[in-house]
Amino acid sequence: MQFKENHKINIKVKNILFFLFAFSFLMNPLLMFAQKEYVVVIDAGHGGKDPGNLGNGYKEKDIALKVALIVGDKLSKTKDIKVVYTRNNDVFIDLWKRGEIANHAKADLFLSIHCDSHTSNAYGAGTFVLGLRGNKKNLEIAKRENAAIFYEENYEEKYKGFDSNSAESVIGLSLLQEENLDKSLAIASLIQNSFTSKLKRHDRKVKQDNFQVLRETIMPSVLVELGFLTNKTEGRYLNSKKGQEQMGTAITAAVLNYVGNLKLNTVNNNNNISENKVVGNIEYKVQIASGKNKIATKSYNFKGLDAVERVAVGSFYKYYFGNTSNYNKVKQSLRVAKSKGYTSAFIVAFKNGEKISVHEAVKIQ
């Protein structure tokens, strides 16, 4: 009899505990979204028949792979992060294939790891995101990394019209890539800060330029230049186990920080659902330019366009035109901007101040 009574009490306790857990799960957005799996694709530059740069006898392909594996191993220990490698051994992978792997995996982040070279004794770590244009020095770096194209079979057909020596050939960006630029800049800044603050590496800044491997992806993407193999001291450091472990650890810390911010944004967006109701506060704008230069938003600086808005994103500035809640009106503004010579202008959308895809904004409305 005593056993039956205890058994009934245990069942009641379990039911109460289950109810409390279910209630807290529904009421706490963090619990609801904590289980999302974040996919990080790690791309070790070059490989196989493409050694990359060979400064001081070191092989870029080997160092990039070792650091990539260190980052992947560390990230894999976090339960809600899934790591996918474009290569995990010494094989050659086409640049287009690297992007395809990331796109197929529906990655939340694409991270490409490289080592730099120069005819001078240059040194330091830098990060790159895809940009509409780059200066001459950055273009030279992009040309070196894009040279992997010529190791690919039938590259003439795959990259028809592409000229690695021409800035114009590497400028065109898709709308989705531009919509991810903010996030790309965010993770690039975190990585760069991790290098400089944790390891005291010389800061070569976050830059934008035209890397083919980044052009192939449709998610936030960043290319890391670990340092210069052509610099004897830096080459020796990057070729050492200590250097590779330290660089890998610094990158991992930045990625974990980035993913943590994604989680917070997911929770915040969920908290706003009841406030947003059906439509929410949708705004459309035309992005006409971006870069590091802080330009006064006077019409004479923007080919006669009025009411240009400047927004700081990290160390970069974005310039918008034609703010409206009407999609048809923003399309008219886009035509105006292009008629003024801003041929690369494109539409962006915001919901309650948070950037969302244009497709999502139109669907909501």
Beta strands, then each sheet from edge to edge (+ up, - down):
strand 1: 38-44
strand 2: 81-85
strand 3: 109-116
strand 4: 125-130
strand 5: 203-209
strand 6: 221-228
strand 7: 282-291
strand 8: 309-313
strand 9: 316-324
strand 10: 346-351
strand 11: 354-356
sheet 1: 2+ 1+ 3+ 6+ 4- 5-
sheet 2: 8+ 9- 7+ 10- 11+
end
